[in-house]
Amino acid sequence: MARLDMTDLNINLEVVVTHLNKLLDQRQYPKTMCPSEAARALSKPELDQSGVESWRDLMPALRLLAFEMRDQGQIEILQKGTVLPPTQTREETTGPIRLRRLVH
């Protein structure tokens, strides 16, 4: 199976990234957020601008974005309250994830 990257998705993520960063910045460590919170925060015009009909259409891109942000040292990804190891890939990760800003 080929790796999916942002260029494979026909989605404008500019507005999504803005909402995701805003929500992450509003959470005090160690509070987490679900990636769907960023998708659900978009208005209908913002969804249209992103090139999708529903917030659910953004979820694969948000998951990919989360792992890219993790790999850049911006956030931690958790499952069941445990931080995923940096070697765990998106493809190896099934089920719900939560995100939190990495404390430097």
C-alpha positions as a LaTeX table, in Angstrom:
\begin{tabular}{lrrr}
\hline
Residue & $x$ (\AA) & $y$ (\AA) & $z$ (\AA) \\
\hline
Met1 & 0.00 & 0.00 & 0.00 \\
Ala2 & 1.42 & 3.38 & $-1.01$ \\
Arg3 & 1.84 & 6.04 & 1.64 \\
Leu4 & $-0.75$ & 8.78 & 1.52 \\
Asp5 & 0.53 & 12.33 & 1.81 \\
Met6 & $-1.04$ & 15.76 & 1.68 \\
Thr7 & $-0.49$ & 16.08 & $-2.08$ \\
Asp8 & $-2.74$ & 13.03 & $-2.57$ \\
Leu9 & $-5.65$ & 14.82 & $-0.91$ \\
Asn10 & $-7.63$ & 17.36 & $-2.87$ \\
Ile11 & $-8.32$ & 19.43 & 0.25 \\
Asn12 & $-7.34$ & 22.99 & 1.12 \\
Leu13 & $-6.13$ & 22.63 & 4.70 \\
Glu14 & $-5.26$ & 26.26 & 5.42 \\
Val15 & $-8.46$ & 26.95 & 7.40 \\
Val16 & $-8.28$ & 23.52 & 9.06 \\
Val17 & $-4.72$ & 24.12 & 10.27 \\
Thr18 & $-5.76$ & 27.50 & 11.68 \\
His19 & $-8.59$ & 25.93 & 13.69 \\
Leu20 & $-6.43$ & 23.01 & 14.83 \\
Asn21 & $-3.65$ & 25.29 & 16.09 \\
Lys22 & $-6.13$ & 27.59 & 17.81 \\
Leu23 & $-7.74$ & 24.68 & 19.66 \\
Leu24 & $-4.39$ & 23.16 & 20.61 \\
Asp25 & $-3.18$ & 26.52 & 21.93 \\
Gln26 & $-6.33$ & 26.89 & 24.05 \\
Arg27 & $-5.68$ & 23.62 & 25.89 \\
Gln28 & $-3.49$ & 23.74 & 28.97 \\
Tyr29 & $-1.09$ & 20.82 & 29.24 \\
Pro30 & $-1.94$ & 17.95 & 29.83 \\
Lys31 & $-5.41$ & 18.50 & 28.31 \\
Thr32 & $-5.98$ & 16.86 & 24.94 \\
Met33 & $-8.33$ & 17.30 & 21.99 \\
Cys34 & $-9.88$ & 15.06 & 19.39 \\
Pro35 & $-8.95$ & 15.95 & 15.79 \\
Ser36 & $-12.65$ & 16.01 & 14.95 \\
Glu37 & $-13.03$ & 19.10 & 17.14 \\
Ala38 & $-11.05$ & 21.09 & 14.57 \\
Ala39 & $-13.10$ & 19.68 & 11.69 \\
Arg40 & $-16.41$ & 20.33 & 13.45 \\
Ala41 & $-15.35$ & 23.93 & 14.22 \\
Leu42 & $-15.46$ & 24.86 & 10.54 \\
Ser43 & $-18.42$ & 26.83 & 9.24 \\
Lys44 & $-20.18$ & 25.86 & 6.01 \\
Pro45 & $-18.23$ & 28.52 & 4.02 \\
Glu46 & $-14.97$ & 27.23 & 5.53 \\
Leu47 & $-15.89$ & 23.65 & 4.59 \\
Asp48 & $-16.61$ & 24.87 & 1.06 \\
Gln49 & $-13.25$ & 26.70 & 1.01 \\
Ser50 & $-11.57$ & 23.47 & 2.10 \\
Gly51 & $-13.21$ & 21.62 & $-0.78$ \\
Val52 & $-15.35$ & 19.24 & 1.29 \\
Glu53 & $-19.04$ & 18.84 & 2.02 \\
Ser54 & $-18.86$ & 17.56 & 5.60 \\
Trp55 & $-16.44$ & 17.79 & 8.52 \\
Arg56 & $-16.14$ & 14.00 & 8.32 \\
Asp57 & $-14.49$ & 14.37 & 4.90 \\
Leu58 & $-11.60$ & 16.15 & 6.65 \\
Met59 & $-10.78$ & 13.34 & 9.07 \\
Pro60 & $-8.24$ & 11.42 & 6.93 \\
Ala61 & $-6.41$ & 14.70 & 6.23 \\
Leu62 & $-6.51$ & 15.72 & 9.90 \\
Arg63 & $-5.09$ & 12.38 & 10.97 \\
Leu64 & $-2.29$ & 12.73 & 8.41 \\
Leu65 & $-1.69$ & 16.31 & 9.54 \\
Ala66 & $-1.51$ & 15.19 & 13.17 \\
Phe67 & 1.24 & 12.69 & 12.43 \\
Glu68 & 3.15 & 15.29 & 10.40 \\
Met69 & 2.89 & 17.76 & 13.30 \\
Arg70 & 4.03 & 15.03 & 15.71 \\
Asp71 & 7.03 & 14.25 & 13.49 \\
Gln72 & 7.91 & 17.98 & 13.47 \\
Gly73 & 7.89 & 18.07 & 17.28 \\
Gln74 & 4.78 & 20.25 & 17.58 \\
Ile75 & 2.34 & 17.86 & 19.25 \\
Glu76 & 1.95 & 14.52 & 20.99 \\
Ile77 & $-0.52$ & 11.90 & 19.80 \\
Leu78 & $-2.21$ & 9.77 & 22.44 \\
Gln79 & $-4.34$ & 6.65 & 22.47 \\
Lys80 & $-6.09$ & 5.53 & 25.62 \\
Gly81 & $-4.15$ & 8.17 & 27.58 \\
Thr82 & $-0.73$ & 6.94 & 26.44 \\
Val83 & 1.60 & 8.93 & 24.19 \\
Leu84 & 2.35 & 7.05 & 20.99 \\
Pro85 & 6.04 & 6.33 & 20.46 \\
Pro86 & 7.69 & 8.48 & 17.78 \\
Thr87 & 8.36 & 5.36 & 15.73 \\
Gln88 & 4.67 & 4.43 & 15.49 \\
Thr89 & 3.33 & 5.37 & 12.07 \\
Arg90 & $-0.10$ & 6.53 & 11.02 \\
Glu91 & $-0.57$ & 3.28 & 9.13 \\
Glu92 & 0.11 & 1.30 & 12.31 \\
Thr93 & $-2.37$ & 3.35 & 14.32 \\
Thr94 & $-6.00$ & 2.34 & 14.36 \\
Gly95 & $-8.79$ & 3.71 & 16.47 \\
Pro96 & $-9.35$ & 7.09 & 18.08 \\
Ile97 & $-6.44$ & 9.44 & 18.73 \\
Arg98 & $-6.15$ & 12.57 & 20.85 \\
Leu99 & $-3.73$ & 15.45 & 20.43 \\
Arg100 & $-1.96$ & 17.86 & 22.71 \\
Arg101 & 0.61 & 20.58 & 22.23 \\
Leu102 & 4.11 & 19.42 & 23.09 \\
Val103 & 5.57 & 21.24 & 26.08 \\
His104 & 9.09 & 22.48 & 25.43 \\
\hline
\end{tabular}
